[in-house]
Amino acid sequence: MRKFENIKNWQLKLLAILTAMLLWLFVAGTENYVFTLNESVPVQVIHLASDLSLANKLSDVTVKYTSVNGQIKNLGASEFEAAINAKNLREGHHTVKVTVTSINPQISVIAAEPAQMDINLEAIITKEIDTKLIVKGNPAQNYQVTKATLSIPKITIKGAQSVLQSINQIKFTINLDGTEKADFSRMLAPVSESDWNVANDAISFKPNKVQANLQIRKLENANIIDNAGMPNQQVNHVMKKTLMAKVIIPNNMKTAIKEVLPTNLLVTVEGQENIVNNLKNTDITVYLNMNRLEKGGIFTVKKSDFQFDPKLQINVVDFSPAQIRIKF
């Protein structure tokens, strides 16, 4: 009987050793496929009550993730979404968990650092502040900006009281590239200024677009001569043109995205006749900002998603379709 007991014990010991080895191989294999994101991910507050606003600036988080068979590495922050759920939270200080998810089904988030954040919620107030237009650069040679104005002298901002109390003015900037020879207008969106030290979404603006108007005149006694040696009297008229803009996939997502529909968008642009006439389809593209990818792989296109050389001085007037579907 003792002989058979020894045999039985030997089999159990062997089974235990094999089980331990398999478990070690599994853990070691898993650790080999865990990566730390090189970029930090910004944190958003979601489900915040409509009468409250965030009063403190949130730090970004560091993300650790794993991928199927370890095939996806060196991802960017746009592939992840970090959020704090403020549902049912009221005024005051709160310590809340940070939830990080991946928009790519082949990626799983392992951890986020920090895992929790302190937020300060305050009641929303509104305030009127002054607007100021700043013109950087110069128009074409022998031309000057004689007048620069904004469509409204003040703008209404909304946010937490402690955030707004020191804000009394917002600046709008227009950059000139040295080619401007005629009056023009441009719609500018108000954004939080860096020295305000607040999160971009902590303040809202009304209206959300302001028109800047620049008056440009030729300097007196300045004579512009064309190649033939005669004064150049050509006047460029504004015209529109419809192009086919290609959808551009971020480089770090090309292996993960299987299909994009449609691959091109019809876009109508407007600008000076001599420039618009020479535009080609390759002069304008549509960039997929993966931070705005919606559920079901839907990407809603905005005018700001169209990319082109700023020197062209064209504006996107219309485009179709309004949404792009992405399949992973």
C-alpha positions, 0 to 999 in steps of 0.5 A, spaced: 500 500 500 505 504 501 508 503 494 502 505 491 501 511 495 508 514 493 506 513 486 499 517 487 503 523 491 508 523 485 503 524 480 499 530 484 506 533 485 507 533 477 500 535 476 502 541 480 508 543 477 505 543 470 500 547 472 505 552 475 509 552 469 502 554 465 500 559 469 507 562 469 507 562 461 500 565 461 502 571 466 509 572 462 506 572 455 500 577 458 506 582 461 510 582 454 503 585 451 502 591 456 504 597 453 505 604 456 502 610 451 507 615 449 502 621 450 498 623 455 490 623 454 486 629 456 480 628 461 473 630 460 467 631 465 461 627 462 454 627 465 455 634 468 448 637 471 447 643 466 447 648 472 454 646 474 461 648 471 468 645 472 472 650 476 479 647 476 483 644 471 484 637 470 491 634 469 492 628 463 492 621 464 498 616 463 495 609 460 497 602 460 494 598 455 494 591 451 493 589 444 491 582 441 497 578 440 501 585 441 500 587 434 498 594 435 504 599 438 506 606 439 498 608 439 497 616 440 492 619 445 486 620 439 485 612 440 483 613 447 478 617 451 478 619 458 472 621 462 470 623 469 462 621 470 459 627 474 452 624 474 448 626 480 454 630 483 452 637 486 456 643 488 463 642 492 469 638 492 469 631 489 474 625 488 472 621 482 474 615 478 477 616 471 475 611 466 479 610 460 476 606 454 479 605 447 475 607 441 479 601 437 476 594 439 483 591 438 485 595 444 484 593 452 486 599 457 489 596 463 490 602 467 490 609 468 494 614 472 492 617 476 486 613 477 482 618 481 482 626 480 479 631 485 474 636 481 471 642 484 464 644 481 460 651 482 454 654 479 454 657 473 454 664 472 454 669 465 459 675 464 460 680 459 467 681 457 470 686 452 473 683 445 480 685 442 482 684 435 490 683 434 492 683 427 499 679 426 503 680 419 503 684 414 499 685 407 502 685 400 508 689 399 505 697 398 499 695 402 497 697 409 491 695 414 487 701 415 482 699 419 481 692 423 474 691 427 470 685 430 462 685 429 461 685 436 465 689 442 463 684 447 462 677 448 458 673 453 462 668 457 459 662 461 462 658 467 464 657 474 464 664 478 471 663 481 474 662 473 470 668 470 472 673 476 479 675 473 477 674 466 475 681 463 477 681 455 478 676 450 483 676 444 481 674 437 487 674 432 488 674 424 495 672 421 496 675 415 501 672 410 503 678 405 499 676 399 493 680 402 491 686 397 483 687 398 478 688 404 476 681 407 472 678 412 473 672 416 469 668 422 473 667 428 471 662 434 473 664 441 477 660 445 480 660 452 486 663 452 492 660 455 493 665 461 486 663 463 489 656 466 482 653 465 480 647 461 477 648 454 470 646 455 470 649 462 467 656 459 462 657 453 461 663 449 455 666 446 456 667 440 460 662 438 463 665 432 465 673 431 466 676 424 473 680 423 473 685 418 479 688 415 480 694 410 486 694 406 489 699 402 494 701 397 499 706 399 499 712 396 504 713 391 506 706 391 506 703 384 505 696 382 508 694 376 507 687 372 512 683 368 510 688 362 512 694 365 505 697 365 501 698 372 497 692 374 490 693 374 487 686 374 482 685 379 480 678 382 473 676 383 470 671 389 468 665 386 466 658 388 468 651 386 467 644 387 472 639 389 473 632 391 477 631 397 480 625 399 479 622 407 486 621 410 486 616 416 491 617 421 498 613 420 497 610 427 490 607 425 492 605 418 493 598 420 486 598 425 481 601 420 479 596 415 474 600 411 472 608 410 466 610 407 466 614 403 473 615 401 472 622 398 467 628 400 464 633 395 466 640 398 465 647 395 470 652 397 470 660 396 476 664 394 479 669 389 478 667 382 485 667 380 486 662 386 480 658 386 481 657 378 487 653 379 485 649 385 486 641 384 482 635 388 489 634 391 489 641 394 484 639 399 483 633 404 479 631 410 482 629 416 479 624 421 480 626 428 479 620 432 477 624 438 471 625 435 469 618 433 462 616 435 459 610 437 458 605 431 464 608 428 460 614 425 465 620 424 461 627 423 465 632 419 466 639 420 468 644 416 475 645 420 476 638 418 478 640 411 485 641 410 489 645 405 495 650 405 493 657 409 496 661 403 490 659 399 486 663 403 480 659 401 473 658 405 469 651 405 462 653 404 459 646 403 460 639 403 457 632 402 456 627 405 456 630 413 458 623 416 463 618 415 463 611 417 469 607 419 469 599 420 475 596 424 
